[in-house]
Amino acid sequence: MLTTEQVRERLKARMEEAGGATAWGRANRISPSYLGDVVKGRRTPGAAVLRPLGLVRLEHVYAEAPVQEGVA
């Protein structure tokens, strides 16, 4: 399992290997502006970005929060 930040780091590494966002985006038919938004955290990585990275998005996971005394 990866965090969103780890996906962003993987994306940045792949873009660097390809020679930049424009080159990686062109090879994967993704606009450099969308890639920039994903890397900067303005957008979450969608299927278009995840697929070339060999990743899929799973559903969110929820957990019980610990009960804090005095908090309603």
TADAJO-V321681 format. One record per pair of residues at least 12 apart in sequence whose C-alpha atoms are under 10 Angstrom apart, sorted by sequence separation. I is the first residue (numbers start at 1). J is the second residue. If there is no record, write none. Layout:
i = {I	I}
j = {J	J}
This chain:
i = {12	20	21	34	45	11	21	22	21	22	35	21	34	30	29	30	15	28	29	28	12	25	28	11	12	25	28	27	12	8	11	12	11	24	10	8	9	7	8	7	8	5	8	4	5	11	4	5	5	8	4	7	8	7	11	14	5	11	14	4	4	8	11	7	11	7	10	7	7	2	4	1	2	1	1}
j = {24	32	33	46	57	24	34	35	35	36	49	36	49	48	48	49	35	48	49	49	35	48	51	35	36	49	52	52	38	35	38	39	39	52	39	38	39	38	39	39	40	38	41	38	39	45	39	40	41	44	41	44	45	45	49	52	44	50	53	44	45	49	52	49	53	50	53	53	55	55	57	55	57	57	58}
